[in-house]
Amino acid sequence: MKLVAATDRGSGGGSGSGRVGGVVRSVGRALHLPVTGTARGIRRATHAHGAGESGLGKLIELHAVNGAGDVMITVALASTVFFSVPTDEARGRVALYLAITMAPFTVLAPVIGPLLDRLPHGRRAAMAASMLARALLALVISGAVATGSLELYPAALGVLVASKAYGVVRSAVVPRLLPPAFSLVKANSRVTLAGLLATGVAAPIGAALQMVGDPWPLYGAFVIFVAGTVLSFTLPHKVDSAKGEGVALLSADATSLPGPRGRQRARRPGLRSVGTAVTHALGANAALRCLSGFLIFFLAFLLREHPLTGESAAVSLGIAGVAAGTGNALGTAVGAWLKSRAPEVIIVTVVAVALGTAILAAAFFGALLVACLSAVAGFAQALAKLSLDALIQRDVPEAVRTSAFARSETLLQVAWVLGGAIGIVLPLNGTLGLSIAALIVAVGWVTTLRGLLASARHGGRARARVV
């Protein structure tokens, strides 16, 4: 009897502790579920339709990390260089920022692509190095923000160079990770959309950290980029393969020239060697990228000094920013749906729409049209860029496709810098500024219209040469 009673008491105690343990486990699962559930949802989205098996899903996640880290640094720099001082001083600071960082960057950017072409077997390491460099530079900038040191500017230049290096390598990696049913356009749109979504999530987090203290968004960027450094090495080993690849250059035609003792020496292939459709599409995209840089800087100062009717400066800037981001995301989504259908016609159409919207916004300057122009510019830039990708995929042989893609990215970045510089120096007059914006788009549209339409009629099958 005593043994039975003892056993009963032990069973009761075990049952009680079991119930407590069950409650603890339930609470733990309830707290853990939002994190694990969100992570599983993200993983299912990024790895869908064969992207997980090919390795594209890991690149999508890495690009999201890249976007989140970059926007953290952008929030910190904007607050330091732009919002912390009066408008006139802010224009001087931003002009100095462009002069010290962007101007050298336009010289360095064309060198990045060819340099990275020489490292085809170290792409994962190159992406990891770009992440780690930005992590360390974020800490340098955080110290410069606290002390007001001029270290801010060379560190910001380093961030730009590292970010561009990542973008060039990422462009070269995408074709290596295509799932069987994916086009290059669809893959790029997925990667780009992931970066946009991550930017949208990280931007308010960065703003909240900014309220805690100026260096805090930079500390957040440091953590994010360290994670990106680790994630870079989780990409499949095949991204380091350069089997069958060559180099497509954008500087001169591929022709033979007389050499010593009558021998022929080949001139390096140039921009026209990647096909006339690609070169005309690149010109149209450069106009849209120039428009984007112009609107970012011009509207930033204009709306700060002259807010939209009935709105504060912060709300006015927010309206323009949200409109541009929404248009960009929508253009990326539409590009994925359209795939590679008539890319020349798509580029001509979206540039024409951007031109018409800019003319209307200049003629009838107001809140609605400024928001519309921001949205249309974002939409046109995203869709035209995806169409350019489609033309590179269609007209450029696989052996030189990644090299041509990287060089097009460099030229578009230079166009963005040029547009930003124009936006800074103009007087803060809405009608004048948007008229200049319309002129920028008109020049790009008129100079490429005939060539793109001719290419669309004839199929645009000029092929690049391999060196």
ABEGO torsion letter per residue (X at the ends): XAAAAAAAAAAAAAAAAAAAAAAAAAAAAAAAAAAAAAAAAAAAAAABGGAAAAGAAAAAAAAAAAAAAAAAAAAAAAAAAAAABBAAAAAAAAAAAAAAAAAAAAAAAAAAAAAAAAAAAAAAAAAAAAAAAAAAAAAAAAAAAAAGBAAAAAAAAAAAAAAAAAAAAAAAAAAAABBAABBAAAAAAAAAAAAAAAAAAAAAAAAAAAAAEAAAAAAAAAAAAAAAAAAAAABBAAAABABGBBBBBAABBBBBBBBBGGBBBBBBBBAAAAEAAAAAAAAAAAAAAAAAAAAAAAAAAAAAABBBBGBBAAAAAAAAAAAAAAAAAAAAAAAAAAEABGAAAAAAAAAAAAAAAAAAAAABBBAAAAAAAAAAAAAAAAAAAAAAAAAAAAABBAAAAAAAAAAAAAAAAAAAAAAAAAAAABBBBAAAAAAAAAAAAAAAAAAAAAAAAAAAAAGGABBBBBX
